[in-house]
Amino acid sequence: MDKRIEKSNQSLLALSSLLREVINHPETYIHDQQLNTALKSQGALAKFSNTSKGIFSLSINTQKRIADSIINGGYEGLNKSRINALLALESSLHTNKKPNKETKAGLLLVNQQLEKEMQSIRHDLLLLTLAFEKSLRQGAVYASRSDSPTQALCKKEQRELLDMLTLRNIPHLKM
């Protein structure tokens, strides 16, 4: 393979890896102005270079051609990674700003953040509850195909599990 083609392939793979790293750890790249600028458009990303990471400037057409052959999802996947990296950086930038708890506006921001977190936790709890209930139903179906003592044991153990997870008996957790 031609050295130029190999260099372009390695550069694009390194760029794809960098985008994944930015998505997973945006706080590390918040102050990298060159990267932030490159994420704003497809053309800017193609021209982005970082020799220490093995990323070299390419034309957008070359980037598209290579991406379609060596990256999962092709150029479309690379562009989605670019957009997700940009969103992750913007989100990280906004979450790093701590509200001032001494002002009314700051307290309102804290309250909004806590409300969002509580809503997210409720959503997670709902998903876990649905998964748990589904597993109980599946267990009952499997036990129904078995003998009577197994069915009775399944019913008893499922009742014990439900009793352990019942939150209604805890006064401070009433919803």
DOKE-284323 format. One line per 3 residues: number of its first residue (from 1); their letters; for each residue x, y, z of N, C-alpha, C. Coordinates in Angstrom, 1 decimal. Atoms other than C-alpha are relative to their C-alpha. Example, Ala and Ser with C-alpha at 12.3 -4.5 7.8 and 13.67 -1.06 7.14 Angstrom:
DOKE-284323
1 = AS = 0.9,-1.2,0.0,12.3,-4.5,7.8,0.9,1.2,0.0  -0.9,-1.1,0.0,13.7,-1.1,7.1,-0.8,1.1,0.8
This chain:
DOKE-284323
1 = MDK = 0.8,-1.2,0.0,0.0,0.0,0.0,0.9,1.2,0.0  -0.7,-1.3,0.1,1.2,3.5,-0.8,0.1,0.7,1.4  -0.2,-0.6,-1.3,2.7,5.3,2.2,-1.0,1.2,0.3
4 = RIE = 0.9,-1.2,-0.2,0.5,8.4,1.6,-1.4,-0.5,0.4  1.3,0.6,-0.3,-2.7,6.2,1.7,0.0,-0.5,1.4  -0.1,0.6,-1.3,-1.5,4.4,4.8,0.0,1.1,1.1
7 = KSN = -0.1,-1.2,-0.9,-0.7,7.8,6.5,-1.4,0.6,0.2  1.3,-0.5,0.0,-4.2,9.0,5.6,-0.9,-0.9,0.8  0.8,1.0,-0.8,-5.8,5.8,7.0,0.3,0.1,1.5
10 = QSL = -0.4,-0.1,-1.4,-3.9,6.0,10.2,-0.5,1.3,0.6  0.4,-1.3,-0.5,-4.7,9.7,10.6,-1.5,0.0,0.2  1.4,0.0,-0.2,-8.4,9.1,10.1,-0.4,-0.9,1.2
13 = LAL = 0.3,0.9,-1.1,-8.4,6.2,12.6,0.3,0.7,1.3  -0.4,-0.8,-1.2,-6.6,8.5,15.1,-1.0,1.0,0.3  1.0,-1.0,-0.2,-9.2,11.2,14.5,-1.3,-0.6,0.6
16 = SSL = 1.2,0.7,-0.5,-12.0,8.7,15.1,0.1,-0.3,1.5  -0.3,0.3,-1.4,-10.4,7.6,18.3,0.0,1.3,0.9  0.0,-1.2,-0.7,-9.9,11.2,19.4,-1.5,0.5,0.3
19 = LRE = 1.4,-0.4,-0.1,-13.6,11.9,18.8,-0.7,-0.8,1.1  0.6,0.9,-1.1,-14.6,8.9,21.0,0.5,0.5,1.3  -0.6,-0.5,-1.3,-12.2,10.2,23.7,-0.7,1.3,0.4
22 = VIN = 0.7,-1.3,-0.3,-13.8,13.7,23.5,-1.4,-0.3,0.5  1.4,0.4,-0.4,-17.3,12.1,23.8,0.0,-0.5,1.4  0.0,0.7,-1.3,-16.3,10.0,26.8,0.6,0.9,1.1
25 = HPE = -0.7,-0.9,-1.0,-14.1,12.7,28.6,0.1,1.4,-0.5  0.0,-1.3,0.6,-15.1,16.1,27.3,0.7,1.1,0.9  -0.7,-0.9,-0.9,-13.7,17.9,30.4,1.4,0.2,-0.3
28 = TYI = -1.4,-0.1,0.4,-10.2,17.1,29.2,0.3,0.9,-1.1  -0.2,-0.7,1.3,-10.7,18.9,25.9,-0.7,1.4,0.0  0.7,-1.3,0.1,-12.7,22.0,26.9,0.8,1.1,-0.4
31 = HDQ = -0.8,-1.1,0.3,-9.8,24.3,26.6,0.8,-0.1,-1.3  -0.7,0.2,1.3,-8.4,22.9,23.3,-0.8,0.8,-1.1  0.7,-0.9,0.9,-9.5,25.8,21.1,0.1,-0.5,-1.4
34 = QLN = -0.2,0.5,1.4,-8.1,24.3,17.9,-1.0,-1.2,-0.2  0.9,1.1,0.1,-10.2,21.1,18.5,-1.5,0.5,0.0  1.3,-0.6,-0.1,-13.3,23.1,19.5,-0.4,0.6,-1.4
37 = TAL = 0.3,-0.7,1.3,-13.1,25.1,16.2,-0.2,-1.1,-1.1  0.0,1.1,1.1,-12.5,21.9,14.1,-1.3,-0.7,0.1  1.3,0.7,-0.2,-15.7,20.3,15.6,-1.2,0.7,-0.6
40 = KSQ = 1.1,-0.8,0.4,-17.9,23.1,14.3,-0.5,-0.3,-1.4  0.4,0.3,1.3,-18.0,21.9,10.7,0.7,-1.2,-0.6  -0.6,1.1,0.6,-17.2,18.9,8.5,1.3,0.4,-0.7
43 = GAL = -1.2,-0.5,0.6,-14.7,20.9,6.5,1.1,0.4,1.0  -0.9,-0.3,-1.0,-13.0,22.2,9.6,0.6,-1.2,0.6  -0.5,1.3,-0.5,-12.7,18.7,10.9,1.0,-0.7,-0.9
46 = AKF = -0.9,0.6,1.0,-11.1,17.5,7.7,1.4,0.7,0.0  -1.2,-0.8,0.0,-8.5,20.3,7.9,0.7,-0.1,1.4  -0.6,0.1,-1.3,-7.8,19.6,11.6,1.3,-0.9,0.0
49 = SNT = -1.2,0.9,-0.1,-4.3,18.3,12.4,0.5,0.1,1.4  -0.6,0.0,-1.3,-2.6,17.3,15.6,1.1,-1.1,-0.1  -1.1,0.9,0.2,0.8,15.7,14.9,0.3,-0.9,1.1
52 = SKG = -0.3,0.8,-1.1,1.3,14.5,18.4,-1.0,-1.2,0.2  0.9,1.1,0.0,-1.8,12.3,18.0,-0.1,-0.7,-1.3  0.0,0.7,1.3,-1.0,11.3,14.5,-1.1,0.4,-1.0
55 = IFS = 1.1,-0.4,0.8,-3.8,13.3,12.9,0.5,1.1,-0.9  -0.5,-0.9,1.1,-3.0,15.1,9.6,-1.2,0.6,-0.8  1.1,-0.7,0.8,-5.1,17.5,7.5,-0.2,-0.8,-1.3
58 = LSI = 0.4,0.7,1.2,-7.0,15.9,4.7,-1.1,0.9,-0.7  1.1,-0.6,0.6,-9.4,17.1,2.1,-1.3,-0.7,0.4  1.2,0.6,-0.4,-13.0,16.5,2.9,-0.4,-1.2,-0.9
61 = NTQ = 0.3,1.1,0.9,-13.4,14.3,-0.2,0.8,-1.3,0.4  -0.9,1.1,-0.4,-10.4,12.2,0.9,-0.5,-0.6,1.3  0.5,0.5,-1.3,-11.8,11.9,4.4,-1.3,-0.8,-0.2
64 = KRI = 1.2,0.7,0.3,-15.2,10.8,3.1,0.3,-1.4,-0.6  -0.3,1.2,0.7,-13.7,8.2,0.8,0.7,-1.0,0.9  -0.7,0.9,-0.9,-11.4,6.7,3.4,-0.9,-0.5,1.1
67 = ADS = 0.9,0.4,-1.1,-14.0,6.8,6.2,-1.0,-1.1,-0.4  1.0,1.0,0.5,-16.5,4.8,4.1,0.6,-1.4,0.0  -0.6,1.3,0.1,-13.9,2.0,3.8,0.6,-0.5,1.3
70 = IIN = -0.7,0.5,-1.1,-12.2,1.9,7.2,-0.7,0.3,1.4  0.7,-0.3,-1.3,-14.6,3.3,9.9,-1.4,-0.5,0.0  1.4,0.5,-0.2,-17.7,1.7,11.3,-1.0,1.2,-0.2
73 = GGY = 0.9,-1.0,0.3,-20.6,3.7,10.0,0.4,1.0,-1.1  -0.5,-0.8,1.1,-18.5,5.3,7.3,0.1,1.5,0.4  -0.2,-1.5,-0.2,-18.3,9.1,6.9,-1.2,0.5,0.9
76 = EGL = 1.1,-0.4,-0.8,-21.8,9.4,8.4,0.2,-0.3,1.5  -0.4,0.3,-1.4,-20.6,7.7,11.6,1.0,1.0,0.5  -1.0,-1.0,-0.4,-17.6,10.0,11.7,-0.6,1.3,0.3
79 = NKS = 0.6,-1.3,-0.2,-19.8,13.0,11.3,-0.9,0.0,1.3  0.8,0.1,-1.3,-22.2,11.8,14.1,0.9,0.1,1.2  -1.0,-0.1,-1.1,-19.1,11.4,16.3,0.4,1.4,0.2
82 = RIN = -0.4,-1.4,0.0,-18.1,14.9,15.4,-1.0,0.9,0.8  1.1,-0.8,-0.6,-21.5,16.3,16.4,-0.2,-0.4,1.5  0.1,0.4,-1.4,-21.6,14.2,19.6,1.1,0.5,0.8
85 = ALL = -1.1,-0.6,-0.7,-18.2,15.4,20.6,-0.2,1.5,0.2  0.3,-1.4,-0.1,-19.2,19.0,20.0,-1.1,0.2,1.1  1.1,-0.1,-1.0,-22.4,18.5,22.1,0.6,-0.4,1.4
88 = ALE = -0.6,0.3,-1.3,-20.4,16.8,24.9,0.8,1.1,0.5  -0.8,-1.2,-0.4,-18.0,19.7,25.0,-0.9,1.1,0.5  0.9,-1.1,-0.4,-20.8,22.2,25.2,-0.7,-0.3,1.3
91 = SSL = 0.7,0.5,-1.2,-22.6,20.2,27.8,0.9,0.1,1.2  -1.0,0.0,-1.1,-19.5,19.8,29.9,0.4,1.5,0.4  -0.3,-1.4,-0.3,-18.8,23.5,29.6,-1.1,0.7,0.9
94 = HTN = 1.1,-0.6,-0.8,-22.2,24.4,31.0,-0.2,-0.7,1.3  0.1,0.6,-1.3,-22.2,21.8,33.8,1.1,0.3,0.9  -1.1,-0.4,-0.8,-18.8,23.0,35.0,-0.2,1.3,0.7
97 = KKP = 0.3,-1.2,-0.7,-20.3,26.3,35.9,-0.9,-0.2,1.2  0.8,0.2,-1.3,-21.5,26.0,39.5,-0.8,1.2,0.3  0.8,-1.2,-0.4,-24.4,28.2,40.4,0.3,0.5,1.4
100 = NKE = -0.3,-0.7,-1.3,-24.0,30.7,43.2,-1.2,-0.3,0.9  1.1,0.4,-0.9,-26.1,29.3,46.1,-0.4,1.2,0.9  0.4,-1.1,-0.9,-26.2,32.7,47.8,-1.0,1.0,-0.7
103 = TKA = 0.9,-0.8,0.6,-28.4,34.3,45.2,-1.3,-0.8,-0.4  1.2,0.6,0.3,-32.0,33.6,44.3,0.1,-0.7,-1.3  -0.2,0.6,1.3,-31.1,32.9,40.7,0.9,-1.3,0.1
106 = GLL = -0.9,1.2,-0.2,-28.3,30.5,41.8,-0.8,-1.1,0.7  0.8,1.0,-0.7,-30.7,28.7,44.1,-1.0,-0.7,-1.0  0.9,0.5,1.1,-33.2,28.4,41.2,0.7,-1.0,-0.9
109 = LVN = -0.7,0.9,0.8,-30.5,26.8,39.1,0.3,-1.3,0.7  -0.3,1.2,-0.8,-29.5,24.4,41.8,-1.3,-0.9,0.1  1.3,0.7,-0.1,-33.2,23.5,42.2,-0.3,-0.7,-1.3
112 = QQL = 0.2,0.6,1.4,-33.5,22.9,38.4,0.8,-1.2,-0.2  -0.9,1.1,0.2,-30.5,20.7,38.4,-0.4,-1.2,0.8  0.5,1.0,-0.8,-31.8,18.7,41.3,-1.3,-0.7,-0.5
115 = EKE = 1.2,0.6,0.6,-35.2,18.3,39.7,0.3,-0.9,-1.2  -0.4,0.8,1.1,-33.5,17.0,36.5,0.6,-1.3,0.5  -0.6,1.2,-0.5,-31.5,14.6,38.5,-1.0,-1.0,0.6
118 = MQS = 1.0,0.8,-0.6,-34.5,13.4,40.4,-0.9,-0.7,-1.1  0.8,0.6,1.1,-36.5,12.9,37.2,0.8,-1.1,-0.7  -0.8,1.0,0.5,-33.6,10.9,35.8,0.0,-1.2,0.8
121 = IRH = 0.0,1.2,-1.0,-33.5,8.7,38.9,-1.3,-0.7,-0.1  1.3,0.6,0.1,-37.2,8.2,38.7,-0.2,-0.9,-1.3  0.1,0.8,1.2,-36.9,7.1,35.1,0.8,-1.3,0.1
124 = DLL = -0.8,1.2,-0.2,-34.1,4.7,35.9,-0.7,-1.0,0.9  0.8,0.9,-0.9,-36.2,3.3,38.8,-1.1,-0.7,-0.7  1.1,0.6,0.7,-39.1,2.8,36.5,0.5,-1.1,-0.9
127 = LLT = -0.6,1.0,0.9,-36.9,0.9,34.0,0.4,-1.2,0.8  -0.4,1.2,-0.8,-35.5,-1.3,36.7,-1.2,-0.7,0.6  1.3,0.7,-0.5,-39.0,-2.0,38.1,-0.6,-0.8,-1.1
130 = LAF = 0.5,0.8,1.1,-40.2,-3.0,34.7,0.8,-1.2,-0.3  -0.9,1.2,0.2,-37.2,-5.3,34.2,-0.2,-1.0,1.1  0.2,0.9,-1.1,-37.7,-6.8,37.6,-1.4,-0.7,-0.1
133 = EKS = 1.3,0.6,0.2,-41.4,-7.4,37.0,-0.1,-1.0,-1.1  -0.1,1.0,1.2,-40.7,-9.0,33.6,0.7,-1.3,0.4  -0.7,1.2,-0.4,-38.2,-11.3,35.2,-0.8,-0.9,1.0
136 = LRQ = 0.9,0.8,-0.9,-40.7,-12.3,37.9,-1.1,-0.8,-0.9  1.0,0.7,0.8,-43.3,-13.1,35.2,0.6,-1.1,-0.8  -0.6,1.1,0.7,-40.8,-15.1,33.2,0.3,-1.2,0.9
139 = GAV = -0.2,1.0,-0.9,-39.8,-17.0,36.3,-1.3,-0.8,0.3  1.3,0.7,-0.3,-43.5,-17.8,37.0,-0.3,-0.9,-1.2  0.3,0.8,1.2,-43.9,-19.0,33.4,0.9,-1.3,0.0
142 = YAS = -0.9,1.2,0.0,-40.9,-21.3,33.7,-0.4,-1.0,1.1  0.4,0.9,-1.2,-42.0,-22.6,37.1,-1.3,-0.7,-0.3  1.3,0.7,0.3,-45.5,-23.3,35.7,0.1,-1.2,-0.9
145 = RSD = -0.3,1.2,0.9,-43.9,-25.8,33.3,0.6,-1.1,0.8  -0.7,0.9,-0.9,-42.5,-27.6,36.3,-1.0,-0.7,0.9  0.9,0.7,-0.9,-43.9,-29.8,39.1,-0.5,1.0,1.1
148 = SPT = 0.7,-0.8,-1.0,-46.1,-28.5,42.0,1.0,0.6,1.1  -0.9,-0.6,-1.1,-43.3,-28.1,44.7,0.9,1.1,-0.6  -0.8,-1.1,0.6,-41.2,-26.0,42.3,-0.8,1.2,-0.2
151 = QAL = 0.9,-1.1,0.2,-44.2,-23.8,41.5,-0.2,0.7,1.4  0.2,-0.6,-1.3,-44.8,-23.3,45.2,1.2,0.7,0.5  -1.3,-0.6,-0.4,-41.1,-22.5,45.9,0.2,1.3,-0.8
154 = CKK = -0.1,-1.2,0.8,-41.1,-20.0,43.0,-0.9,1.1,0.5  0.9,-1.0,-0.5,-44.2,-18.3,44.3,0.4,0.6,1.3  -0.5,-0.5,-1.4,-42.8,-18.1,47.9,1.2,0.9,-0.2
157 = EQR = -1.2,-0.8,0.2,-39.4,-16.7,46.7,-0.3,1.3,-0.7  0.4,-1.2,0.7,-41.1,-14.2,44.4,-0.7,0.9,1.0  0.6,-0.8,-1.0,-43.2,-13.0,47.3,1.0,0.6,0.9
160 = ELL = -1.1,-0.5,-0.8,-40.1,-12.6,49.4,0.7,1.1,-0.7  -0.7,-1.0,0.8,-38.4,-10.6,46.7,-0.9,1.3,-0.1  0.9,-1.2,0.1,-41.4,-8.3,46.3,-0.1,0.7,1.4
163 = DML = 0.1,-0.6,-1.3,-41.6,-7.8,50.1,1.3,0.8,0.3  -1.3,-0.6,-0.2,-37.9,-6.9,50.2,0.1,1.4,-0.7  -0.1,-1.2,0.8,-38.3,-4.2,47.5,-1.2,0.9,0.1
166 = TLR = 1.2,-0.9,-0.2,-41.6,-2.7,48.7,0.5,1.3,0.8  -0.4,-1.3,-0.6,-40.9,1.0,49.4,-1.1,0.6,0.8  1.1,-0.6,-0.7,-44.3,1.8,50.7,0.0,-0.1,1.5
169 = NIP = 0.0,0.1,-1.5,-43.5,0.6,54.2,1.0,0.9,0.6  -1.0,-0.9,-0.6,-40.7,3.1,54.6,-0.6,1.4,0.0  0.7,-1.3,0.0,-42.3,6.4,55.8,0.7,1.1,-0.7
172 = HLK = -0.6,-1.1,0.6,-39.7,8.8,54.5,0.2,-0.1,-1.5  -0.1,0.1,1.4,-39.8,7.4,51.0,-1.3,0.0,-0.7  1.3,0.0,0.7,-43.5,7.8,50.3,0.0,1.0,-1.1
175 = M = 0.0,-0.8,1.2,-44.1,9.2,46.9,-1.4,0.5,-0.3
